[in-house]
Amino acid sequence: MIDTDMMIYKLFLTNWNGDHVLGSLANMKAQLYKTLKDQTNGYWSGHTAYHIAVHGGFLLDGESGTHKSLTSLGEMFMVDYENKMMRGRS
């Protein structure tokens, strides 16, 4: 079983700059969620955020300016995150 929390933590720790996002796993997950939501809706999210999403296996890479697709892992992350948001925790 993959420990996605540890994977997300390591991806952000080794790639991200910015104290707020790096301040907690919840902030990292919120940033990943925003990135995936933006990308699948056709919005740009920044190079580092995109890199984390693609290289973490959450998002399929695609041509610039196109809507991107989630991987199975990305879909599971989004559903899990949204369910936890509805229950008031991330």
C-alpha positions in Angstrom: 0.0 0.0 0.0 1.3 3.5 -0.9 1.5 6.0 1.9 0.2 9.0 -0.1 0.6 11.4 2.8 4.3 10.6 2.9 4.6 10.8 -0.8 2.9 14.2 -0.9 5.1 15.4 2.0 8.3 14.4 0.3 7.2 15.9 -3.1 6.6 19.2 -1.5 9.6 19.2 0.8 12.0 18.5 -2.1 10.3 20.8 -4.7 8.3 23.6 -3.1 9.5 27.0 -1.8 7.2 28.8 0.6 6.7 28.6 4.4 2.9 28.6 4.3 2.5 25.5 2.1 5.4 23.7 3.8 4.0 24.5 7.2 1.8 21.4 7.3 0.6 18.4 5.4 -2.9 19.9 5.3 -1.5 22.9 3.5 0.4 20.7 1.1 -2.7 18.7 0.3 -4.8 21.9 -0.1 -2.2 23.2 -2.7 -2.2 19.8 -4.5 -6.0 19.9 -4.6 -6.0 23.4 -6.0 -3.4 22.5 -8.6 -5.3 19.5 -9.8 -8.6 21.4 -9.8 -7.1 24.3 -11.8 -5.4 22.0 -14.3 -8.5 19.9 -15.0 -10.4 23.1 -15.5 -7.9 24.5 -18.0 -6.1 26.9 -15.8 -2.4 27.2 -15.3 -1.1 26.6 -11.8 2.6 27.4 -12.0 5.6 25.3 -13.0 6.5 23.8 -9.5 2.9 22.9 -8.7 2.4 21.3 -12.1 5.7 19.4 -11.7 4.6 18.0 -8.3 1.2 16.9 -9.7 2.7 15.2 -12.8 5.8 13.7 -11.3 3.8 12.6 -8.2 1.5 10.6 -10.5 -1.6 12.6 -9.9 -1.9 14.3 -13.3 -1.3 13.2 -16.9 1.1 15.6 -18.7 -0.3 17.2 -21.8 0.2 20.0 -24.3 0.3 23.5 -23.0 -3.0 25.3 -22.9 -5.1 22.0 -22.9 -7.3 20.6 -20.1 -5.4 17.9 -18.2 -6.6 14.6 -17.0 -6.2 13.0 -13.6 -4.6 9.6 -13.2 -6.4 7.0 -11.1 -4.3 8.2 -8.1 -5.3 11.8 -8.8 -9.0 10.8 -8.9 -8.7 9.0 -5.6 -6.9 11.9 -4.0 -9.5 14.4 -5.2 -12.4 12.2 -4.0 -10.8 11.6 -0.6 -9.9 15.3 -0.2 -13.4 16.4 -1.1 -15.0 13.9 1.3 -12.7 15.1 4.1 -13.5 18.7 3.3 -17.2 17.9 3.6 -16.5 16.4 7.0 -14.5 19.5 8.0 -11.0 18.1 8.0 -8.2 17.7 5.5 
